[in-house]
Amino acid sequence: MATALVNGISLSYSDSGGDGPAVVLSHGYLMDSSMFDPQVAALAPEYRVITWDERGFGGTRATGPFSYWDSAADVLALLDHLGIEQAVLGGMSQGGFISLRAALLAPERVRALILIDTQAGLENPEVVPAYEQMEQIWTEQGPAPVQDVVASIILGPPDGPVDYAPWFAKWAVWDADELRMAFRCLLDRDDITDRLGEIGCPALIVHGTADAAIPTESARALRAGLAGPVTLVEVEGGSHASNMSHPDVVNAAIADFLHSVAPA
């Protein structure tokens, strides 16, 4: 992967290149840019697909506490680094949090949004204590005691289509202090539901019906709040990472959307 020095950090990214419209994909919490490998393979023949590792994950270090507004500034700075004036921004879960904030910070830079298993609001307060407990165990003992539960929330059941093993290997070596900062960013984020009406670009919302982290109702609320034309695709049986558990369905929805808003 290449690196870009932006906002005081060394940001790791991949760029498929080409002359097609730019599509930037931002990954979810405890993931990295490789989670979009199925989408890059499907889209790169027509589109310039850029994926990147966010602060604290993959090849991008977190040098101090940060917010999703900082991460939104990172993706916009990456566009500057690559000389891209406007792009379609896509994101899964926290990648969606980032993409929505980028659209609020610089609407002229965002051609359209692809929002995968994400929301504008906050975590369900009923599950926050369990998340806090799992994070504490992870910090004190490493990921092994909780990794099966965490993986099932993100990737779906262990007998499902997504292999846990590659993610367990990554989690075992990622820096606990940086993950703690990323966790606080996740749990302490602000609610931007009341600002969705400021976002008027076209949007595709893709949401797995079996998402164990964010309910489908949150996707419908996102659709209702956005000001621009919105398409909602509910992926039957899709996990929180529906782009990984059901890549063919998600890729088809994204391709159809891109052909309408950013024809190659």
N, C-alpha and C positions, 0 to 999 in steps of 0.2 A: 504494500500500500504506500501511497505518497503521503507527504505531510505538508501542512500549511501553517505558518506562524500567524495566528490570529488572536486578538484580544488577550495577549500574554500567555497563550498556551500553544503547544504543538499538536495540531489536530490531524488525525489520521483519516485518510479518505481514499476511495477508489473512484475512478472516472472511466466509463466505457468509451468515451470519446465519440467522435462522429459529428455530423452536421445537423442531426435531428434536434427537436425541441428538448430542452433540459428538464429532467425529472430528478428531484433530490429526495431520497428516502431516509427517514430518521427512525432509528430502532427503538425498541421498548426497554424498560427497566430490566436489568440483569441479562440483556442481550447485547449483541454488537452488530456491526454492519453485515455480517455473514448471514443474518436471518433473512435477508432479502435476496439471497442467491437465486431462488426460483423466479423472482420477479425480474432480476437483472437478465437472466437467461431468456426470458420471454419477451422483454421489452427492448433490449439493447440493439437488435437489428434495425429498429426504427427510431429509437430515442437515445439521447445522450443521458445515461442513467448514472447518477452519482450517489454513492452511499458513504456514510461516515460514522466514525466511532465518537460517541458523545463523551463528555467529561466523566472520567472514572471507569470507563469500559473499553475493552479492546486495546487499541494502541494509543488512546488519548488519555493522558493523565489529568487528574483533578488536583490542582495545586492549592486549593482552598475552598471554603464553602461557596456555593453558587446556587442560582435559581434557574427556573426554566426561561425566564426573561434573558438571563445570561446565555443560555444555550440557544435561544432564538437569535440573539445577536451573533452567536458563533456561526449559525447556518447562513445568515446574511453576509457575514464576513467571508465565508467560504465562497459564496457567489462572487463577491468582489475579487477574491484571489484568482478565481477561474475566469474572470472577465465575462460573467453571465449577468445580463441586465435583468432578466425575468425568467422565472422557472415555475414549474408545477412542483409544489411541495407536498410530500406524502409522509405519513408517519403512523407507526403502530403504538398504541397506548401512550407512553411518555413521549414518543416521537410525534404523536398527534398534539399533545400539550404544547410541544415546541413549535410545531407548524402553525397552530392557531395563533400563538403569540407572535410569531414572525409576521403573520398576515395583519396583525394589529399594529406592529411596529412599522412595517413598510409595505402597505397594501399594493403599492405600485410595482413591487418586485415579485408579487405572487400571482401567477397566471390562473392557477386553480389549486384546489386542495384535494388530497386523497387521505381520508381519515379512517384508519383501520383499528377497530376495537378500542376506541378512545372516548373521551368525554370532555366537557368544559368544566364540570364541577369537581367536587372533592371525593375522597374515599368515603365509603359507607362507615359512619362512626362505630357501627356495631362490629366491624372487622378490624378496626385500627388496633385495638389491644393485642389481637392475635398477630398482626403484622409486626408490632413492636416487640413482642415476645420472640418471634422467629428471628428478627434482626439481632436481638441481644444474644440469642443462642449462637447464631452464625458468627458474631463478633468474638464471642468468648471461646467457642469450641470449633470453629470452622463450619463450612457448609454441610458436612456429611450428615449431622443429625436431622437436618430439616430439608435437605435438597430434594427429596422425593416429593414432599408436600409442595414445595415451591415450584418444582417442575410441573406438577399436575395442575397447578393454578394457571401457569403460563402456557404450557404446551399441550395440555390435555392428559388423559389417562395414560398410565405406563404401557398399556397394550394398544395404544393408538398409533397413528402413522408417524409421529415425530420421535426420533431417537433421543433419549435423555443423555446418553454417554458423552457426546461431544461437549455438551454444556456443563456437565459435571466436571470434566477435565479443565474447562476454562475457569469455572468458579473456584476450583481448588487453588489456583495460582493468582487470581486477581487480588489486589491489595485491599485488605479489610478496612483501612482508614479511608481510602477513597470510596469504597462502597458505602461506608457510613455517611459520608457527605452526600452521596447520591440518594441514599435512603431519606435523609432529612430533606433534601430538595423535593422528593416525591411526596412525603407526608406533610410538609409545611407549605406546599404551593397555595397560591391564591385561587379563588373561584372566579372564573371569567364568564360565567353564564350570562351575566347582565351586559356583557360587551359583544356578544355574538352578532347582534344586529348591526355592528360596525363592519362586519365582514361580508362583502357583497360579491366576491368572486364565485364562480361555479365550484361545487364541491361534490365529491363522491364519498359516501359513508359506507363502509363495509364492516359488518359486525357478525361474529359467530353466535349462533343461537345457544351454544353450550359454553359461552364465555363465563369462566368461573370468577373473574375479577371485576368485570364491568358489565352490568346487566344490559340487555337489549333496550330497556326503557331509556337508558342514558343516551343511546344512539338516536332514539326517536326524539328525545328532548334536544339533542344537538341539531337534528334536522329542523325542528320547529323554530330554533333560535337564530339560525344563520339567515342572513338577508338575501343571499343570492340563490340561484337555482341549485337545488340539491337532489341527488339521487341516493336512495338508501337501498343497499343490497344486504339482505339477511342471509348469512351462509348457514344452511341447515347442518347442525352438528359441529360447526366450527368452534375451535378453542379460542382462548384469549389471543393467541397468535394464529388467527385463522389463515393468514397468508402462508403459514408453514403447514398447518394441518390439512388445508384444502386449497393448495396452490392453484390448481387448474381453474376452480370456480373464481377465485380472487383475481387471477391473472386475466381471465376473460372479462370480468367486470372492469378492471383497470384499463385494459386495451380498448374496450368500447368507449369508456369515458374519455380517454386521451384522444381517440380519433375524432371525438366531437368538439373538444375544447382546445386541442393542440395538435392538429393533423400534421403528420410528418411530411 
